[in-house]
């Protein structure tokens, strides 16, 4: 049985709406530091939601607008991990990662003349790698702290695991996008989103608010 790509997109849109409602309903269980991640998550969700229907009803290409939003979301995610870091060395490394983010954006915008015409996959890949490295730094910090003993109740951990699975999964998918069938591409994206959102939901329900060390 063939995968219904359109139905998969519609289900994904419904999941995004449910996630946004859940985030609003569980607002009090989400610590202030995590709000930076969820602000980026909601921005990305609204972006996906809007451009899905915009493209559907107008048949216009929206990649150049989508790429700007994606860049903003990645910046918010990187700042989120900067705020989570409290080990001085890791915080300095995360600061360097933020600098590299801006170097990537401005550097590629100069090198790629089509930057403002569509989605730049070079920028996209580098931003993903910067985010993955940030997550690894955070997980290293977590596993070397007392948080390891209450990991189930630590929301940033579940956010990070979900994000790590999602972004590691989409790198090869987007890299081989021209060689992969539309059905396989849509199925994998759908499953990765499902896993990512599922882990975030788990983290929200089990989260026990606690002050995050900051320097």
N, C-alpha and C positions, 0 to 999 in steps of 0.2 A: 504493500500500500504506500503510495507516494505521500510525502509530507506536504501538507497544505501550508504554503509559505504565508499567505495572507491571514489565515486563521491563527498561525503562530504569532504574527505581528500583533494581531488584535488581542490575543491572550496576554502578550507582553505588556500592552498598553493598560489592560485591566489590572495586571500585577503592579504596575507603576502607580496607578491610582490608589490601590489598596495600601501599598507601601507608604505613600505620602499621608494617607489618612492615619495609618498606624503610628507614624512618626509624630504627627500632630497630637494624637491621643495619648502617646506615651512620653510627651514632652518633658514631664517632671522627672522621669526616670533617666533622662539623657543628660549627662553632665555637660557643663558649659563648654569644656574643651572639645567635646564630640560634636557640638553644634556646628563647628566649622566644617567638619566632614559632611554632615547632613545638609548644610546649606549648599555645598557643591553637588551632593547627590540629588537634591530636589531641583536644582538648576538644570542638571543633566536630564533628569526625568521630564521636566517641563519642556526642555528643548526637544527631546525625543518625541514627546506627546504632540507638541505644536507642529513640528516639521513633518511628522507622519501624516497628519490630516492636511497640512498645507500642500504637501506634495501630491497627496491623493486627489485633492479637489482642483488643483491648479496645474499639475504636471510640470511645474517649474523646478529647476535644479536648485538645491539649497546648500550645497557643500560648502561654499565660501562663508556662509553665515554659521553653519554648523561647526566649522573648524575654529572659528573665533570663540564660540561658547566652550568647545572642548578644551581649548588652551586655558580659559579662565578657570574651568573646573579642575584641571590638573594643578594649576597654581594654588587653588584652595586646598587641594589634597596635600600638596607638599608643605604648605604652611601648617596644616593640621598636624603633620608628623613633626614639624619643627616645634610646635607647642607641646607635643607629647614627650619630646626628648628632655631629660634632666641630667644625664651624664654629660659633663662639659665637652669631652672629645666628640661624642656622637652629635651633640648640638652644633658644634663647629662644622662637622662634616655635612650635617643637614643644611647649614647656612651656605656651604659651598654648592650643594645640590641646587639650592634656590638660585644661586648666581648662574649656574650652568643652564638652568631652565630659561632664564632671560637671554643668555648668550645663544642658546639654541633657537629661540623664537626670532630674535633680531638678526642673527647670523643667517639663518635659513631664508628669512624674508628678503634678504639682500641677494643671496645666491640663487634662489628660485624666483624667477620672474612671474611665475604663475601662482605664487603664494596666496594672493588675494582673489584668485579665480576659482579655487577648489580646495579640497582637503589635501594637505601635504602629508603624505605617509612618512616621509623622512622625519619631520617634526614629531609626528604621532608616535613613531617607534622610539625615538630618543626620549620623549616624555614618559612613555611607558617604562622604559629602562630606569629612568630617574626615580619614578614612583616605586618600582619593584625594589630598587636598592634602598629607598627610604623605609619601605616595609621591613626589609631584612634587618636594617639597623634597629628598628623599633622592636622586632621580635628578639633580637640579640639582647637588647636592654631588658625586655620582659622576662626572658628565660634566665637572666642573671640577677633577678630581683625577687622580692617576697611575693610579687604578683603571681608567680608560678603556682603558689599554693591555693590561689583562689581564681585560677584561670577561667573557670566556667562562668564566673560572675564579672568578668572584666570585658566590657563592651569593645574597647579598642582592639583587643585580640581577635575577636570574631569578625570585626570590620576588616582587619588586616588579612586574616586567612581567606575570607571571601574575595577580597580585592586581589590577593596574590594569585588565587586559582583562576579568577576571571582574566586578569591581564596576561598571565603566562599562557593561558589558553588561546587568547586571541592573536598573539604575535604570529605563530605559524599559520593560523587561519587567514589573517589578512595578507601575510607574505605570499601565500600560495593561492590567493583569492581568484586569480584568473584561471587556475588549473582545477579548482574545486567546483563541483556542481552547485547550483543555487540551493537545491534541497539540503545538501550536506552542510553548506555554509549556514543556512537558516537554522537547522537543527542544532548545530554546535553552539551558535550564538544564543539560542533559546535555552539550552541546557546550562550553559555557563551563567547566564542571567539568573536562572532558577536557583542554582547552587549559591551564587553570590547573595541573592536576596534572602534565601533560606537561612544562611548563616547570620546575616544581619538581624533577621527576625529573632532567631535564637538568642543572639547577643542582647537584643533589646529587652526581651522577656526575662532573661536571667541576670541582667545587669543590676549590680548593687552600687549605687553612686558612692564615690569616694574621691577625695581630693587627689589630683594628680600632681606629683612633685614637679615644680618648675623652678628654674633659676633665671 
